[in-house]
């Protein structure tokens, strides 16, 4: 079984989880990067990220070279923006009509995931969603989140 971790990260929280997941699962990894990144300055990043999500914008991504047909399982990670998944993930899903895959979802947030998983499930309805989990305050509590990641993987690998 070949696995691919696909993620977008603005502040490093989602990247931290994605890299640890890929390492633990022996998975390949794909970091999505917009051609034009939103500013990381508070509160500007919340305004621009939220605007992109609310308007369902699809920012242009830097080129990536991946063949999804090579993978059985996709692990998709996103930060939560405006209680939803990030716009670079929306772009990726729009560019790649994903079907008949096993999907694992994760998100990172500061306290509330909103409809992130519900909306991702709707976008990925032609697939089997086998698990989902959220991680909160990742870089503020890395040890706690690594423990949560290991607990999640123990449950996941029992299937």
C-alpha positions, 0 to 999 in steps of 0.5 A: 500500500503506497501512501501520500501526505498532501498538505498546506501550511502557512504557519508551520503547524500543519507541516509539523504534523504532516512531516511526522505522519509521513515519517511514521507511515513511511509515506511520500509527502507533497507540500502545496505552495501558492504562487503568491502566499498570503502575508503571515502578519496578524491580523492580515493573514486572518482577513486574507485567508478568511476571504479566500475561504468565504469566496471559495477562491482557488489560488494558483499553486506552484508546480508539483510533480505527483501522479495520484494514480501511484497511491492507494491512500491519501492523507490530506492536511489543512489548517482551519481558516474561517472554520473550513479547509484552506484555499490551497487545498481547495485548489488542489482538489479542484485540479485533481479529481480524486476518486476511489482512494482511501482518505485520511483527513487531519486539520490543525487549529487554535480551538475550533475545526468548524465544518472543515471535515464535513466540507472536505468529505463533501469534496471527496465524496467519491472516496472512502474516508477512513479516519479524521482527526484534529490537532490544536495549538500544535507548535505551542504544545508539540509533545502533546500533539506528537502523543495524539498523533501516535495514539491516532496512528495506533487506532488507524493501523488496527484497521 
